[in-house]
Amino acid sequence: MSAEINCILSNNSIPYKAKIVAILGEFNERLQDIYTLTNQVQALSAKVNTLRTAPPIAVAGGTSRKVEVFVDPGEYDGSKAKFEEWWSKIKAWLTVNSSTITPGSYEAVVAVLSQLKRSKAGVFTQTCLQQGHAYDWLMLVDKVEGLFYSTNQ
């Protein structure tokens, strides 16, 4: 109860009927407060339910569930000056995508070979692919590093 009601109740000169009217008045005020708060809670609950059941917002062009943590290093054109950077990136890319491409597998070999383009790199790729599954990861690493690492650094 409020301090005002406590004061009224403790005053013996105020008749009981007036005390009851004061208590009822405060009770009605508190009841109105409860009613207002109940309506606010219901409105907020409705908003929360609307947000929970709202369909996801579609991104223009569709959505993708693929999370690309490490960008594909792209093609290697046979330039010795850029090989070390590309080779580091392709190995990191294979590691990050190990759930899709098993490390050391023929799929990893093909993934690397598919990025080798132009003159020397392209011819090398064709030669390796003609050997099929007989051409393994260790052979690839040995040959790629032997052919493309720059010895002038």
C-alpha positions in Angstrom: 0.0 0.0 0.0 1.0 3.6 -0.5 2.2 5.9 2.2 -1.0 7.9 1.8 -3.2 4.9 2.5 -1.1 3.9 5.5 -1.5 7.4 6.9 -5.3 7.2 6.4 -5.5 3.8 8.0 -3.5 4.8 11.1 -5.6 8.0 11.6 -8.3 7.1 14.2 -10.3 10.2 13.4 -11.2 9.0 9.9 -14.3 6.8 9.8 -13.9 3.2 8.7 -16.1 3.8 5.6 -13.7 6.5 4.4 -10.8 4.2 5.0 -12.5 1.4 2.9 -13.2 3.9 0.1 -9.5 5.0 0.1 -8.4 1.3 0.0 -10.8 0.5 -2.8 -9.6 3.6 -4.8 -5.9 2.4 -4.5 -7.0 -1.2 -5.3 -8.7 0.1 -8.5 -5.5 2.1 -9.4 -3.3 -1.0 -9.0 -5.9 -3.1 -10.9 -5.7 -0.7 -13.8 -1.8 -0.8 -13.7 -2.0 -4.6 -13.8 -4.5 -4.5 -16.7 -2.2 -2.1 -18.6 0.9 -4.3 -18.0 -1.0 -7.4 -19.0 -2.0 -5.8 -22.3 1.7 -4.7 -22.9 2.9 -8.2 -22.2 0.3 -9.7 -24.6 1.3 -7.2 -27.3 5.0 -8.1 -26.9 4.2 -11.8 -26.9 2.3 -11.4 -30.2 5.3 -9.6 -31.7 7.7 -12.3 -30.6 5.4 -15.0 -32.1 5.2 -13.1 -35.3 9.0 -12.9 -35.5 9.3 -16.6 -34.7 6.9 -17.7 -37.4 8.0 -15.2 -40.0 9.6 -16.9 -43.1 13.3 -16.3 -43.6 14.2 -13.3 -45.7 15.3 -14.5 -49.1 18.5 -13.0 -50.6 18.2 -11.9 -54.2 19.3 -14.6 -56.5 18.5 -17.4 -54.0 20.3 -18.5 -50.9 23.2 -20.7 -50.4 24.0 -22.9 -47.4 27.6 -23.1 -48.4 29.9 -21.2 -46.1 33.1 -20.4 -47.9 35.8 -19.9 -45.2 38.7 -19.8 -47.6 38.4 -18.4 -51.1 39.3 -20.7 -54.0 42.9 -19.7 -55.0 42.0 -19.8 -58.6 43.9 -21.0 -61.6 47.7 -21.2 -61.9 49.1 -20.2 -65.3 52.5 -21.7 -65.0 54.3 -18.5 -63.9 57.2 -19.5 -61.6 57.1 -16.1 -59.8 53.5 -16.7 -58.6 53.7 -20.5 -57.9 54.7 -20.4 -54.2 51.8 -18.2 -53.3 49.3 -20.2 -55.4 50.6 -23.5 -54.1 50.3 -22.4 -50.5 46.8 -21.2 -51.1 45.7 -24.3 -52.9 47.0 -26.6 -50.1 45.2 -24.4 -47.5 42.0 -24.5 -49.6 42.2 -28.3 -49.8 42.7 -28.5 -46.0 39.7 -26.2 -45.3 37.5 -28.2 -47.7 38.7 -31.6 -46.3 35.1 -32.6 -45.6 34.4 -32.4 -49.4 37.7 -33.4 -50.8 39.6 -36.1 -48.9 43.2 -35.0 -48.3 45.7 -37.0 -50.4 42.9 -38.5 -52.5 42.6 -38.7 -56.3 39.8 -36.1 -55.9 42.4 -33.8 -54.4 44.8 -34.5 -57.3 42.1 -33.7 -59.8 41.1 -30.5 -57.8 44.7 -29.2 -58.1 45.1 -30.3 -61.7 41.9 -28.6 -62.7 43.5 -25.3 -61.6 46.6 -25.7 -63.8 46.2 -23.8 -67.1 48.1 -22.6 -70.1 51.3 -23.9 -71.8 53.5 -25.9 -69.4 50.9 -26.3 -66.7 48.2 -27.4 -69.1 50.4 -30.0 -70.8 51.4 -31.3 -67.3 47.7 -31.6 -66.3 46.8 -33.6 -69.5 49.7 -36.0 -68.9 48.7 -36.6 -65.3 45.0 -37.0 -66.0 45.8 -39.6 -68.7 47.3 -41.8 -65.9 44.0 -41.8 -64.0 43.9 -43.1 -60.5 47.5 -44.4 -60.8 48.6 -40.8 -60.4 48.4 -40.2 -56.7 48.9 -37.2 -54.3 52.6 -37.8 -53.5 53.4 -38.0 -57.2 51.6 -34.8 -57.8 53.3 -32.9 -55.0 56.7 -34.2 -56.2 56.2 -33.3 -59.8 54.4 -30.0 -59.2 57.0 -28.7 -56.9 59.8 -29.9 -59.2 58.3 -28.2 -62.2 57.1 -24.9 -60.9 59.1 -23.9 -57.9 61.4 -21.0 -58.8 65.1 -21.8 -58.3 66.1 -18.2 -58.9 64.8 -16.9 -55.5 
